[in-house]
């Protein structure tokens, strides 16, 4: 009777251990894909800039993005404009003290 109970307990233990191991592997895989894989893609882009074709492609993409920005009516939203203006005024006040 005790052998059978021990056998069942050991069986349940290994099933739980296997389930937890699989769950941990899945969680680690998901976290890796969400956090690290994006950064690796950006790093690969930076490392590939030594090739002429990649530099040309990146240059064309920047030109297209700039062209899209120029076609918009407002480049900066209102909240950002207010923040930039306040920063400009603060910097302007700090430079008033400088005498040549």
C-alpha positions as CSV (number, residue, x, y, z in Angstrom):
1,X,0.0,0.0,0.0
2,X,2.8,2.4,0.9
3,X,4.7,1.5,-2.2
4,X,1.7,2.4,-4.3
5,X,1.2,5.7,-2.5
6,X,4.8,6.6,-2.9
7,X,4.7,5.7,-6.5
8,X,1.6,7.9,-7.1
9,X,3.2,10.8,-5.1
10,X,6.4,10.5,-7.2
11,X,4.4,10.4,-10.4
12,X,2.5,13.5,-9.4
13,X,5.8,15.2,-8.4
14,X,7.3,14.5,-11.8
15,X,4.1,15.7,-13.7
16,X,4.2,19.0,-11.7
17,X,8.0,19.4,-12.2
18,X,7.5,18.8,-16.0
19,X,4.6,21.3,-16.2
20,X,6.5,24.0,-14.3
21,X,9.6,23.5,-16.4
22,X,7.6,23.8,-19.6
23,X,5.8,26.9,-18.2
24,X,9.2,28.5,-17.3
25,X,10.6,27.8,-20.8
26,X,7.5,29.4,-22.4
27,X,7.7,32.5,-20.2
28,X,11.5,32.9,-20.8
29,X,10.9,32.6,-24.5
30,X,8.1,35.1,-24.6
31,X,10.1,37.6,-22.5
32,X,13.1,37.2,-24.8
33,X,11.1,37.8,-27.9
34,X,9.3,40.8,-26.4
35,X,12.3,42.5,-24.9
36,X,15.5,41.5,-26.5
37,X,14.7,40.6,-30.1
38,X,13.7,44.2,-31.0
39,X,17.0,45.5,-29.7
40,X,18.9,42.8,-31.6
41,X,17.2,43.9,-34.8
42,X,18.3,47.6,-34.2
43,X,21.8,46.4,-33.5
44,X,21.9,44.4,-36.7
45,X,20.8,47.5,-38.6
46,X,23.7,49.5,-37.1
47,X,26.2,46.8,-37.8
48,X,25.1,46.6,-41.4
49,X,25.8,50.3,-42.1
50,X,29.3,49.5,-43.4
51,X,27.7,48.1,-46.5
52,X,27.0,50.7,-49.2
53,X,23.6,49.2,-50.2
54,X,22.3,49.4,-46.6
55,X,23.4,53.0,-46.2
56,X,21.6,53.9,-49.4
57,X,18.5,52.1,-48.3
58,X,18.6,53.9,-44.9
59,X,19.2,57.2,-46.6
60,X,16.2,56.7,-48.9
61,X,14.0,55.7,-45.9
62,X,15.0,58.9,-44.0
63,X,14.2,61.0,-47.1
64,X,10.8,59.4,-47.4
65,X,10.1,60.0,-43.7
66,X,11.1,63.7,-44.0
67,X,9.0,64.1,-47.1
68,X,6.0,62.7,-45.2
69,X,6.6,65.1,-42.3
70,X,6.8,68.1,-44.7
71,X,3.4,67.2,-46.2
72,X,1.7,67.4,-42.8
73,X,0.1,70.7,-41.6
74,X,1.6,70.6,-38.1
75,X,4.9,68.9,-37.4
76,X,4.6,69.3,-33.6
77,X,1.6,68.9,-31.5
78,X,0.3,71.7,-29.3
79,X,1.7,70.4,-26.0
80,X,5.1,69.9,-27.4
81,X,5.1,73.4,-28.9
82,X,4.3,74.8,-25.4
83,X,7.1,72.8,-23.8
84,X,9.6,73.9,-26.5
85,X,8.6,77.5,-26.2
86,X,9.0,77.4,-22.4
87,X,12.4,75.8,-22.8
88,X,13.4,78.5,-25.3
89,X,12.4,81.3,-23.0
90,X,14.3,79.7,-20.1
91,X,17.4,79.4,-22.2
92,X,17.0,82.9,-23.5
93,X,16.9,84.2,-19.9
94,X,20.0,82.3,-18.9
95,X,22.0,83.7,-21.9
96,X,21.0,87.3,-21.0
97,X,23.6,87.3,-18.2
98,X,26.4,86.6,-20.5
99,X,28.4,89.7,-21.6
100,X,31.1,89.6,-24.2
